[in-house]
Amino acid sequence: MEFTRWLTDYIRTYVERDVRQIANVADLSAFSAFLRLAAGRTGQELNLSQLGADAGVSHNTARSWLSVLEASFLVFRVEPWHANLRKQVVKAPKIHFFDSGLVCRLLGIRSPEELRNHPQRGAIFESWVASEIAKSQTNHGEPIRLAHYREAKGLEVDLIIDTPSEISLIEVKSGATMNEDFLANLRRLSAIIGSSPAPRHVHSRVVFGGERGQKRTDAEVVSWRQLHKQHWNALP
């Protein structure tokens, strides 16, 4: 397939040429392995020590190489959101790749059918949504302003946009059929924000892999096809 060949050539050119221009990486084969391991963690919380250990490099090297991926606009971090609501909030950032096609090539996914049945499908879909929102913010002349939320006891919301006028809570689900359970964490976090000493207006959305969106009393369900029509700007 042409797109597979193009992505393969892109990865080779990136590793052999661009990386050497950005940083002095002596072991390109180790860096290539690191790049593939990072792709396997897209949409997940970042643990640099574990990532470095899996790649066979030190924590400092892993941190330096991740900076290379960020400087070359392959990945970006989504920092944890903590508005002093709970003490048990997990403070690790998430890592997202900008290009889901590149992730698929690095993971050896060669077709939509393979992606459909791949264990990383949900994480890849989440990264695709996060990157589209990030690109929308950038195209409006704003910095990327996304966060995520997770408590040690399990409450988690994939993406948060915190603006002076409201807090936008976004759950991302790759499934094509809307399920009431998709709204559970949005409702829980919305209730926590509403009961805080300084309550804020909350706009809750679910982005899912279905074809048609729908309106709920307390949330908006957005089809992946309509993602580009939503307002994702960080500023009001």
Backbone bond lengths (Angstrom), bond angles and torsions (degrees), N, CA, C in turn:
res aa  C-N    CA-C-N  psi(-1)  N-CA   C-N-CA  omega(-1)  CA-C   N-CA-C  phi
1 M - - - 1.456 - - 1.528 109.58 -
2 E 1.328 116.67 141.84 1.456 120.80 -176.87 1.524 112.15 -63.43
3 F 1.334 116.90 -40.90 1.464 118.35 -176.78 1.527 110.66 -68.31
4 T 1.333 117.37 -32.72 1.461 120.61 177.08 1.520 110.83 -65.67
5 R 1.322 116.31 -42.95 1.461 120.49 178.60 1.536 110.35 -65.10
6 W 1.338 115.75 -41.22 1.467 119.42 -179.66 1.523 110.78 -62.51
7 L 1.332 117.23 -45.00 1.455 120.17 -179.80 1.525 111.80 -66.45
8 T 1.313 116.26 -37.46 1.468 120.19 176.83 1.518 110.40 -62.02
9 D 1.329 116.45 -45.75 1.467 120.45 178.67 1.526 111.17 -64.72
10 Y 1.341 116.11 -36.95 1.466 119.61 179.14 1.528 110.45 -63.08
11 I 1.330 116.38 -45.88 1.463 120.03 -179.82 1.523 110.45 -61.07
12 R 1.337 116.92 -43.45 1.458 120.63 -179.72 1.523 110.80 -63.76
13 T 1.325 116.55 -44.16 1.468 120.06 179.96 1.519 110.96 -65.83
14 Y 1.331 116.01 -41.29 1.463 120.70 179.79 1.524 110.50 -60.36
15 V 1.329 116.37 -48.89 1.461 120.31 -176.24 1.523 111.26 -69.07
16 E 1.335 116.88 -44.04 1.460 119.88 -172.78 1.526 113.65 -80.39
17 R 1.335 117.69 -26.79 1.467 119.65 -175.72 1.529 112.34 -114.65
18 D 1.319 116.58 -58.96 1.466 120.21 -172.11 1.521 112.46 -64.19
19 V 1.331 116.90 -43.09 1.457 119.78 -178.03 1.525 110.94 -61.45
20 R 1.305 116.78 -39.27 1.464 119.93 179.65 1.522 111.74 -67.88
21 Q 1.330 116.98 -27.59 1.459 120.01 178.04 1.531 111.14 -77.53
22 I 1.321 116.16 -32.19 1.467 120.01 -177.13 1.522 111.35 -82.84
23 A 1.334 116.49 -41.55 1.462 119.88 -175.63 1.519 109.38 -147.72
24 N 1.301 114.50 159.16 1.466 120.75 179.58 1.529 109.04 -86.12
25 V 1.320 116.06 82.76 1.452 121.40 178.37 1.522 107.67 -98.43
26 A 1.320 115.83 111.14 1.464 120.26 -175.19 1.528 111.64 -78.01
27 D 1.334 117.06 -40.83 1.466 121.55 -175.60 1.525 109.72 -100.82
28 L 1.333 116.02 90.15 1.464 120.02 -176.59 1.523 112.05 -68.17
29 S 1.344 116.44 -31.12 1.464 118.08 179.35 1.526 110.81 -67.89
30 A 1.337 118.42 -37.48 1.467 121.88 176.13 1.526 110.33 -67.18
31 F 1.341 115.71 -39.12 1.465 118.48 178.01 1.525 111.06 -64.91
32 S 1.331 117.83 -38.08 1.464 121.15 177.59 1.524 110.65 -61.38
33 A 1.320 115.94 -41.38 1.464 120.07 177.60 1.524 110.30 -64.32
34 F 1.327 116.24 -41.22 1.461 121.46 177.78 1.526 110.54 -60.72
35 L 1.329 116.85 -42.03 1.463 121.72 179.81 1.525 110.72 -61.34
36 R 1.320 117.53 -42.80 1.464 121.18 179.47 1.532 111.66 -68.29
37 L 1.307 116.01 -38.99 1.457 119.53 177.47 1.531 111.02 -65.67
38 A 1.327 116.51 -38.37 1.466 120.29 176.90 1.528 110.37 -63.97
39 A 1.331 116.92 -39.47 1.469 120.18 177.76 1.519 110.97 -61.16
40 G 1.319 116.70 -35.71 1.464 120.39 178.34 1.512 113.20 -69.44
41 R 1.331 116.85 -10.97 1.466 120.74 179.54 1.529 112.55 -109.46
42 T 1.321 117.73 8.16 1.464 118.77 178.71 1.522 109.90 -59.48
43 G 1.332 115.90 140.52 1.456 120.30 -178.69 1.511 113.82 78.08
44 Q 1.336 117.20 8.74 1.460 120.94 -177.92 1.524 110.20 -122.76
45 E 1.324 115.42 163.90 1.460 119.72 177.32 1.525 109.98 -67.62
46 L 1.294 114.81 142.65 1.463 121.90 -174.32 1.519 110.75 -88.80
47 N 1.337 115.24 123.54 1.460 122.29 172.60 1.523 106.88 -123.07
48 L 1.321 116.79 95.96 1.461 121.63 -173.92 1.526 112.30 -63.19
49 S 1.316 116.54 -36.63 1.463 119.04 -179.59 1.519 110.74 -64.03
50 Q 1.331 117.11 -43.92 1.455 120.81 179.38 1.521 111.46 -68.71
51 L 1.337 116.06 -41.11 1.457 119.90 178.89 1.525 110.37 -62.13
52 G 1.337 116.88 -43.46 1.454 120.45 178.31 1.524 111.82 -64.01
53 A 1.334 115.92 -42.35 1.467 119.44 179.92 1.524 111.15 -62.65
54 D 1.329 116.96 -41.74 1.468 120.43 179.30 1.525 111.49 -65.14
55 A 1.339 116.46 -32.40 1.465 120.83 179.95 1.526 112.06 -86.13
56 G 1.337 116.64 -7.64 1.460 120.24 -179.98 1.504 113.95 78.32
57 V 1.349 116.72 27.29 1.463 120.51 178.84 1.525 108.97 -128.55
58 S 1.310 116.28 167.37 1.463 121.16 -178.61 1.526 111.24 -74.09
59 H 1.334 114.81 166.00 1.462 120.78 176.72 1.525 110.38 -59.59
60 N 1.325 117.08 -42.86 1.466 120.33 -179.28 1.522 111.80 -64.43
61 T 1.340 116.55 -39.08 1.465 119.58 177.56 1.513 110.96 -66.25
62 A 1.329 116.32 -41.98 1.476 120.24 178.12 1.519 110.54 -60.53
63 R 1.328 116.99 -40.96 1.466 120.70 178.91 1.523 110.72 -65.18
64 S 1.334 116.35 -41.88 1.463 120.76 178.67 1.532 110.84 -64.51
65 W 1.314 117.20 -43.04 1.457 120.62 -178.52 1.524 111.57 -70.14
66 L 1.325 117.39 -34.35 1.459 118.99 175.40 1.525 110.14 -64.14
67 S 1.330 116.67 -37.27 1.463 120.32 176.52 1.526 110.93 -61.72
68 V 1.338 116.98 -34.57 1.459 121.03 176.20 1.527 110.02 -63.45
69 L 1.334 116.97 -44.13 1.465 120.70 178.73 1.530 111.16 -62.77
70 E 1.328 116.25 -37.25 1.469 119.97 178.37 1.520 110.93 -71.33
71 A 1.328 117.37 -41.76 1.464 120.99 -178.27 1.519 111.61 -65.66
72 S 1.321 116.92 -28.45 1.468 120.76 179.55 1.527 111.89 -96.42
73 F 1.336 116.76 13.23 1.470 123.84 173.30 1.527 112.84 58.68
74 L 1.330 115.72 37.62 1.456 119.62 171.38 1.529 110.81 -91.62
75 V 1.323 116.16 -35.39 1.465 119.77 -177.63 1.525 110.07 -133.73
76 F 1.316 115.03 162.91 1.457 121.52 170.82 1.521 108.45 -145.82
77 R 1.304 114.96 157.50 1.466 120.09 -179.56 1.522 109.91 -101.50
78 V 1.323 115.02 145.46 1.458 122.40 170.87 1.522 106.39 -113.19
79 E 1.312 115.47 111.80 1.459 120.49 -174.32 1.534 111.54 -76.46
80 P 1.315 116.82 156.58 1.474 119.61 178.26 1.524 111.40 -70.12
81 W 1.305 116.11 144.35 1.467 122.36 177.65 1.517 108.33 -99.91
82 H 1.317 116.15 123.59 1.461 119.45 177.56 1.521 108.23 -143.10
83 A 1.317 114.30 108.15 1.466 120.04 -179.01 1.526 109.72 -104.09
84 N 1.351 115.32 38.80 1.468 121.10 179.56 1.529 112.04 57.87
85 L 1.340 116.33 31.99 1.462 120.13 178.65 1.525 111.41 -81.98
86 R 1.305 116.34 -42.72 1.464 122.49 -178.77 1.521 109.58 -138.28
87 K 1.327 116.60 148.39 1.461 119.83 180.00 1.523 112.31 -80.99
88 Q 1.336 117.48 -21.27 1.450 120.11 -174.02 1.523 112.80 -93.63
89 V 1.331 117.78 25.40 1.457 121.20 179.57 1.528 109.73 -72.55
90 V 1.325 116.12 132.52 1.461 121.49 176.77 1.521 108.89 -75.06
91 K 1.332 117.22 134.75 1.463 120.98 -171.75 1.529 113.67 -109.90
92 A 1.318 117.42 22.62 1.468 120.49 178.19 1.522 109.85 -89.22
93 P 1.335 118.55 138.27 1.469 120.59 176.02 1.520 110.73 -75.64
94 K 1.318 115.70 163.24 1.458 121.71 171.38 1.526 108.45 -101.72
95 I 1.323 115.98 152.90 1.453 121.47 175.24 1.528 108.99 -109.18
96 H 1.324 116.37 134.39 1.463 121.98 177.39 1.524 109.69 -131.03
97 F 1.323 116.42 136.40 1.458 121.44 170.78 1.522 109.09 -84.26
98 F 1.318 116.78 142.59 1.459 120.82 177.36 1.529 112.16 -70.50
99 D 1.324 117.41 -32.55 1.463 121.82 -172.47 1.523 109.75 -115.26
100 S 1.340 116.72 107.36 1.465 120.64 -179.18 1.526 111.45 -68.80
101 G 1.335 117.82 -28.59 1.459 120.74 176.11 1.517 111.40 -64.21
102 L 1.328 116.10 -39.48 1.459 121.27 177.69 1.529 110.38 -64.89
103 V 1.321 116.53 -41.51 1.469 120.48 177.31 1.523 110.33 -58.72
104 C 1.321 115.82 -46.17 1.461 119.79 -179.28 1.528 110.74 -60.45
105 R 1.322 117.08 -42.46 1.471 119.04 179.69 1.516 111.04 -65.09
106 L 1.324 117.76 -40.85 1.462 121.24 179.29 1.526 111.77 -65.54
107 L 1.326 116.96 -29.17 1.461 121.27 179.50 1.524 112.74 -92.37
108 G 1.332 116.14 1.53 1.456 119.54 178.35 1.513 114.80 78.57
109 I 1.339 117.35 18.12 1.474 121.82 177.89 1.521 107.65 -86.15
110 R 1.327 117.35 119.97 1.465 120.68 -170.39 1.516 114.59 -111.24
111 S 1.319 118.40 -5.54 1.466 119.48 -176.23 1.521 109.75 -154.52
112 P 1.348 117.50 161.01 1.469 120.12 175.92 1.524 112.17 -58.72
113 E 1.323 117.31 -33.80 1.455 120.64 179.97 1.529 110.62 -65.25
114 E 1.331 116.37 -42.58 1.463 119.39 178.21 1.526 111.19 -64.99
115 L 1.318 116.70 -39.16 1.464 120.56 177.94 1.521 111.08 -64.37
116 R 1.331 116.03 -40.15 1.463 120.98 -177.59 1.524 111.94 -57.83
117 N 1.314 116.83 -33.06 1.463 121.00 -176.67 1.526 113.39 -106.33
118 H 1.316 116.54 7.31 1.464 120.11 -176.50 1.528 111.12 -81.19
119 P 1.341 118.26 141.07 1.471 120.06 -179.86 1.523 113.89 -63.60
120 Q 1.342 117.35 -20.02 1.466 120.89 179.75 1.527 112.57 -92.47
121 R 1.307 117.57 7.13 1.471 120.32 -175.70 1.528 112.24 -55.06
122 G 1.325 118.30 -47.54 1.465 121.13 -178.52 1.514 112.27 -61.96
123 A 1.343 116.62 -42.73 1.467 120.50 -179.89 1.523 111.22 -67.47
124 I 1.336 117.03 -38.89 1.468 120.37 178.54 1.520 110.19 -65.57
125 F 1.334 116.68 -40.95 1.467 120.58 178.30 1.528 110.25 -63.83
126 E 1.321 116.85 -41.50 1.470 120.20 178.69 1.526 110.66 -62.08
127 S 1.339 116.76 -42.02 1.462 119.67 178.81 1.524 111.19 -65.71
128 W 1.329 116.48 -37.07 1.466 119.25 177.89 1.526 110.25 -62.46
129 V 1.324 117.51 -45.05 1.462 120.87 178.95 1.524 110.31 -63.48
130 A 1.331 116.80 -46.51 1.469 120.44 179.67 1.527 111.30 -59.48
131 S 1.337 116.75 -41.53 1.462 119.33 -178.62 1.522 111.79 -69.09
132 E 1.343 117.53 -36.27 1.460 119.90 177.94 1.530 111.21 -66.09
133 I 1.318 116.83 -38.78 1.461 120.30 176.51 1.526 110.27 -66.75
134 A 1.329 116.39 -42.74 1.467 121.20 178.52 1.526 110.72 -60.64
135 K 1.329 116.67 -42.22 1.472 120.47 179.24 1.521 110.83 -65.81
136 S 1.327 117.20 -37.57 1.463 120.77 178.34 1.527 110.21 -62.80
137 Q 1.322 116.69 -44.49 1.460 119.85 178.53 1.530 110.96 -62.42
138 T 1.336 116.33 -44.18 1.464 120.56 179.89 1.520 111.28 -63.13
139 N 1.332 116.44 -41.49 1.467 120.43 -179.29 1.521 112.58 -67.06
140 H 1.322 116.82 -18.10 1.469 120.85 175.14 1.530 111.33 -95.59
141 G 1.317 115.79 14.84 1.458 120.01 175.70 1.508 114.51 76.55
142 E 1.328 117.56 21.00 1.454 121.51 -178.98 1.515 110.77 -112.21
143 P 1.322 117.68 156.68 1.462 119.56 171.33 1.530 109.44 -71.32
144 I 1.316 115.99 159.51 1.462 119.56 175.69 1.518 108.37 -70.25
145 R 1.323 115.66 120.01 1.459 120.26 -178.64 1.518 108.67 -127.99
146 L 1.311 114.60 84.78 1.452 121.99 177.34 1.525 108.76 -128.19
147 A 1.315 115.87 148.95 1.460 121.14 175.84 1.531 107.97 -139.54
148 H 1.311 115.39 171.19 1.470 120.04 172.85 1.519 107.67 -136.18
149 Y 1.331 116.12 166.60 1.467 120.39 -175.81 1.515 109.63 -137.13
150 R 1.339 115.96 130.36 1.466 119.96 172.61 1.513 109.61 -150.27
151 E 1.319 115.15 133.83 1.450 121.22 173.69 1.523 109.30 -99.98
152 A 1.319 115.87 153.38 1.456 120.40 -179.65 1.528 111.39 -61.09
153 K 1.318 116.77 -25.61 1.466 120.34 -178.30 1.531 112.99 -88.26
154 G 1.353 117.30 -0.09 1.456 117.40 170.29 1.510 117.94 122.83
155 L 1.328 119.29 -22.69 1.463 119.67 179.57 1.520 109.58 -66.68
156 E 1.336 116.68 127.71 1.460 121.48 -174.57 1.517 110.29 -146.52
157 V 1.333 116.46 137.31 1.465 123.05 171.96 1.515 107.18 -129.48
158 D 1.327 116.56 130.90 1.458 121.72 -168.47 1.521 113.70 -65.01
159 L 1.349 117.19 -46.81 1.461 120.47 -174.97 1.521 110.00 -139.09
160 I 1.316 115.87 144.11 1.461 122.12 178.03 1.522 108.89 -137.17
161 I 1.336 115.66 134.04 1.466 121.42 172.10 1.520 106.61 -117.11
162 D 1.321 116.18 114.03 1.461 122.01 -175.74 1.530 108.31 -103.23
163 T 1.326 116.72 113.37 1.463 121.92 179.12 1.522 109.42 -119.13
164 P 1.331 116.98 167.05 1.468 118.76 178.00 1.527 113.06 -60.60
165 S 1.325 117.82 -27.00 1.464 120.01 -175.26 1.527 114.20 -95.13
166 E 1.338 117.74 -26.16 1.463 119.38 -178.36 1.523 110.47 -163.71
167 I 1.327 114.24 168.25 1.458 122.04 172.38 1.523 107.09 -113.47
168 S 1.320 115.67 123.66 1.461 121.12 179.15 1.518 108.65 -100.35
169 L 1.335 116.56 119.50 1.460 122.72 178.10 1.519 108.48 -103.32
170 I 1.330 116.74 131.08 1.467 120.73 -174.08 1.526 109.80 -131.51
171 E 1.317 116.53 120.56 1.457 122.04 171.41 1.517 108.42 -102.14
172 V 1.334 117.15 139.97 1.454 122.06 -177.53 1.529 108.80 -118.34
173 K 1.325 116.15 123.30 1.460 121.76 -178.59 1.530 109.21 -132.30
174 S 1.317 116.06 125.94 1.468 119.66 -176.94 1.522 113.16 -78.20
175 G 1.327 117.32 -14.25 1.461 120.47 -178.52 1.522 112.11 -63.26
176 A 1.338 115.54 147.18 1.463 120.77 -177.52 1.518 112.59 -86.67
177 T 1.324 118.32 -9.88 1.461 122.19 -179.51 1.515 109.83 -113.07
178 M 1.312 116.11 126.75 1.455 120.82 179.89 1.523 110.30 -68.50
179 N 1.328 114.85 134.33 1.458 121.91 -179.92 1.522 108.69 -125.37
180 E 1.305 116.30 138.07 1.468 120.80 -179.53 1.529 111.95 -58.08
181 D 1.328 116.42 -28.64 1.461 119.95 179.75 1.522 112.20 -64.44
182 F 1.342 117.66 -22.60 1.466 120.79 179.36 1.531 111.49 -60.01
183 L 1.340 116.26 -23.97 1.465 120.68 -174.74 1.527 113.36 -92.44
184 A 1.327 116.95 -9.25 1.465 120.32 -170.54 1.525 112.85 -58.98
185 N 1.327 118.02 -50.98 1.467 120.22 -177.42 1.518 112.48 -69.32
186 L 1.339 116.78 -32.61 1.462 119.97 176.00 1.520 110.23 -62.15
187 R 1.322 116.32 -43.31 1.463 120.21 -179.49 1.519 111.32 -66.95
188 R 1.326 116.95 -39.00 1.461 120.10 -179.03 1.530 111.44 -66.45
189 L 1.330 116.43 -46.21 1.461 118.64 -179.13 1.525 111.09 -70.39
190 S 1.315 117.32 -36.66 1.459 120.80 176.88 1.526 110.66 -60.22
191 A 1.336 116.64 -40.34 1.464 120.59 178.72 1.524 111.10 -66.34
192 I 1.330 117.22 -38.66 1.465 120.90 178.31 1.526 110.50 -64.13
193 I 1.327 116.11 -44.18 1.469 119.90 178.68 1.522 110.64 -63.63
194 G 1.340 116.02 -41.16 1.460 120.59 -179.20 1.516 113.73 -66.16
195 S 1.335 117.11 -26.02 1.463 120.33 -179.30 1.530 112.96 -97.22
196 S 1.336 116.42 3.88 1.465 120.24 -179.86 1.527 110.49 -74.34
197 P 1.344 118.72 163.45 1.471 121.08 -179.85 1.526 113.34 -58.77
198 A 1.346 117.17 -27.74 1.461 120.91 178.28 1.530 108.79 -124.89
199 P 1.335 117.51 76.55 1.468 120.94 -176.36 1.520 111.81 -62.77
200 R 1.331 116.20 146.55 1.457 122.52 -179.68 1.521 109.19 -125.69
201 H 1.326 115.64 158.11 1.469 119.71 173.09 1.524 108.92 -69.92
202 V 1.329 116.47 134.31 1.458 121.88 -178.13 1.522 109.53 -117.66
203 H 1.335 115.18 131.87 1.464 122.00 174.34 1.526 107.09 -114.57
204 S 1.340 116.70 113.45 1.461 121.43 -176.05 1.526 110.69 -102.97
205 R 1.346 115.13 136.42 1.466 120.55 178.43 1.531 110.36 -139.27
206 V 1.322 114.33 144.45 1.460 121.56 169.59 1.524 107.41 -113.45
207 V 1.327 117.28 124.52 1.467 121.62 172.58 1.519 106.50 -102.43
208 F 1.342 117.05 120.91 1.463 119.34 -175.30 1.526 110.91 -131.63
209 G 1.327 115.08 172.78 1.453 120.90 -174.28 1.509 114.75 -85.74
210 G 1.326 117.56 12.54 1.457 121.46 179.01 1.515 113.03 -83.85
211 E 1.307 115.54 173.84 1.464 121.50 -174.17 1.526 113.46 -90.56
212 R 1.321 117.68 -25.57 1.472 120.07 -175.28 1.520 111.08 -127.87
213 G 1.334 114.89 131.41 1.443 119.75 175.25 1.513 111.38 -81.50
214 Q 1.314 115.78 176.74 1.461 120.76 179.69 1.522 109.21 -158.37
215 K 1.306 115.52 160.50 1.464 121.65 178.35 1.523 109.38 -104.50
216 R 1.302 116.14 133.79 1.454 122.77 171.27 1.523 108.18 -114.74
217 T 1.303 116.40 165.31 1.467 119.17 -179.07 1.532 111.74 -64.24
218 D 1.329 116.60 -32.41 1.461 119.30 -175.79 1.523 113.24 -119.64
219 A 1.330 118.34 8.36 1.459 120.20 -179.36 1.520 110.01 -162.01
220 E 1.316 114.78 160.86 1.455 122.60 175.54 1.525 108.47 -113.79
221 V 1.314 116.71 130.43 1.461 121.87 178.39 1.524 107.88 -101.24
222 V 1.340 116.42 120.54 1.454 122.23 -172.26 1.528 109.71 -113.37
223 S 1.341 116.65 125.73 1.449 120.95 173.72 1.526 109.63 -70.86
224 W 1.321 116.32 147.67 1.465 119.75 177.90 1.516 111.47 -58.30
225 R 1.337 116.85 -27.76 1.467 120.59 179.80 1.527 112.30 -70.31
226 Q 1.325 116.97 -21.84 1.463 121.31 -177.54 1.523 112.60 -103.05
227 L 1.307 115.95 10.28 1.463 119.87 -176.21 1.524 111.84 -57.38
228 H 1.337 116.43 -39.86 1.464 120.91 -175.42 1.521 113.04 -71.50
229 K 1.340 117.33 -13.71 1.469 120.81 -179.03 1.529 112.63 -91.20
230 Q 1.306 116.69 -4.76 1.459 120.69 -178.74 1.527 111.07 -83.59
231 H 1.334 115.11 158.02 1.469 121.21 175.85 1.527 107.60 -92.34
232 W 1.332 116.51 110.57 1.457 120.81 -177.97 1.521 112.00 -114.95
233 N 1.303 118.08 9.77 1.461 119.19 -174.99 1.513 110.91 -66.95
234 A 1.317 114.75 142.87 1.455 119.63 -178.62 1.520 111.99 -72.37
235 L 1.328 116.49 -27.61 1.469 119.84 -178.13 1.525 109.43 -101.97
236 P 1.321 118.62 147.65 1.461 121.35 -178.73 1.519 112.24 -69.17
